[in-house]
Amino acid sequence: MLVLGRKIGEEVHLGKDIVLKVINISQGVVKIGIDAPKELLILRGELKQKIEAKNKEANIKVALKEIKDLSKLLKK
């Protein structure tokens, strides 16, 4: 992991198309502006974790349904 120190107004460039800019720092909270192509998905970490948990839950439900359906077929 690369760790950088930046001051308000300073930027970090990622590749050719992505710029992170420190907008504000106040009471332990850093506001970051992100300039990136619209097709790039950008998620906060906690939202990504919620989505992954929901996807895992949905996959388990689908797998359980498939197992039940298969079990019914095998009993015939």
C-alpha positions in Angstrom: 0.0 0.0 0.0 1.3 3.4 -0.9 0.7 6.0 1.8 0.9 9.7 0.8 0.6 12.9 2.9 -1.3 15.6 1.1 -2.5 19.1 2.1 -5.7 20.8 1.1 -5.7 21.5 -2.6 -3.1 19.0 -3.5 -3.8 16.2 -5.9 -2.8 12.6 -6.6 -3.1 11.3 -10.2 -3.9 7.7 -10.8 -3.1 6.7 -14.4 -4.2 9.1 -17.1 -7.8 9.6 -16.2 -8.2 9.7 -12.4 -7.4 12.6 -10.1 -7.9 12.7 -6.3 -7.9 16.1 -4.7 -8.0 16.9 -1.0 -10.8 19.3 -0.6 -11.0 19.8 3.2 -9.6 18.4 6.4 -11.6 19.0 9.6 -12.0 17.2 12.9 -10.4 14.0 11.6 -12.5 13.9 8.5 -10.9 14.3 5.0 -13.1 15.3 2.1 -11.7 14.1 -1.2 -12.8 15.1 -4.7 -12.6 12.4 -7.4 -12.3 13.3 -11.1 -12.7 10.1 -13.1 -14.5 8.7 -16.1 -18.3 8.3 -15.6 -18.0 4.6 -16.4 -15.7 3.9 -13.5 -17.6 2.6 -10.5 -16.6 4.4 -7.3 -17.9 3.1 -4.0 -17.3 4.0 -0.4 -15.8 1.0 1.5 -18.8 0.5 3.8 -21.2 0.5 0.8 -19.0 -2.0 -1.0 -19.1 -4.3 2.0 -22.9 -4.1 2.2 -23.2 -5.0 -1.5 -20.9 -7.9 -1.1 -22.8 -9.2 1.9 -26.1 -8.9 0.1 -24.7 -10.7 -2.9 -23.4 -13.5 -0.7 -26.7 -13.8 1.0 -28.5 -13.9 -2.4 -26.1 -16.5 -3.7 -26.7 -18.7 -0.6 -30.5 -18.4 -1.1 -30.3 -19.3 -4.7 -28.0 -22.3 -3.9 -30.4 -23.6 -1.2 -33.3 -23.3 -3.6 -31.3 -25.2 -6.3 -30.5 -27.9 -3.8 -34.1 -28.3 -2.8 -35.2 -28.4 -6.4 -32.6 -31.0 -7.2 -33.6 -33.0 -4.1 -37.2 -33.1 -5.3 -36.1 -34.3 -8.8 -34.0 -37.1 -7.3 -36.9 -38.3 -5.1 -39.1 -38.9 -8.2 
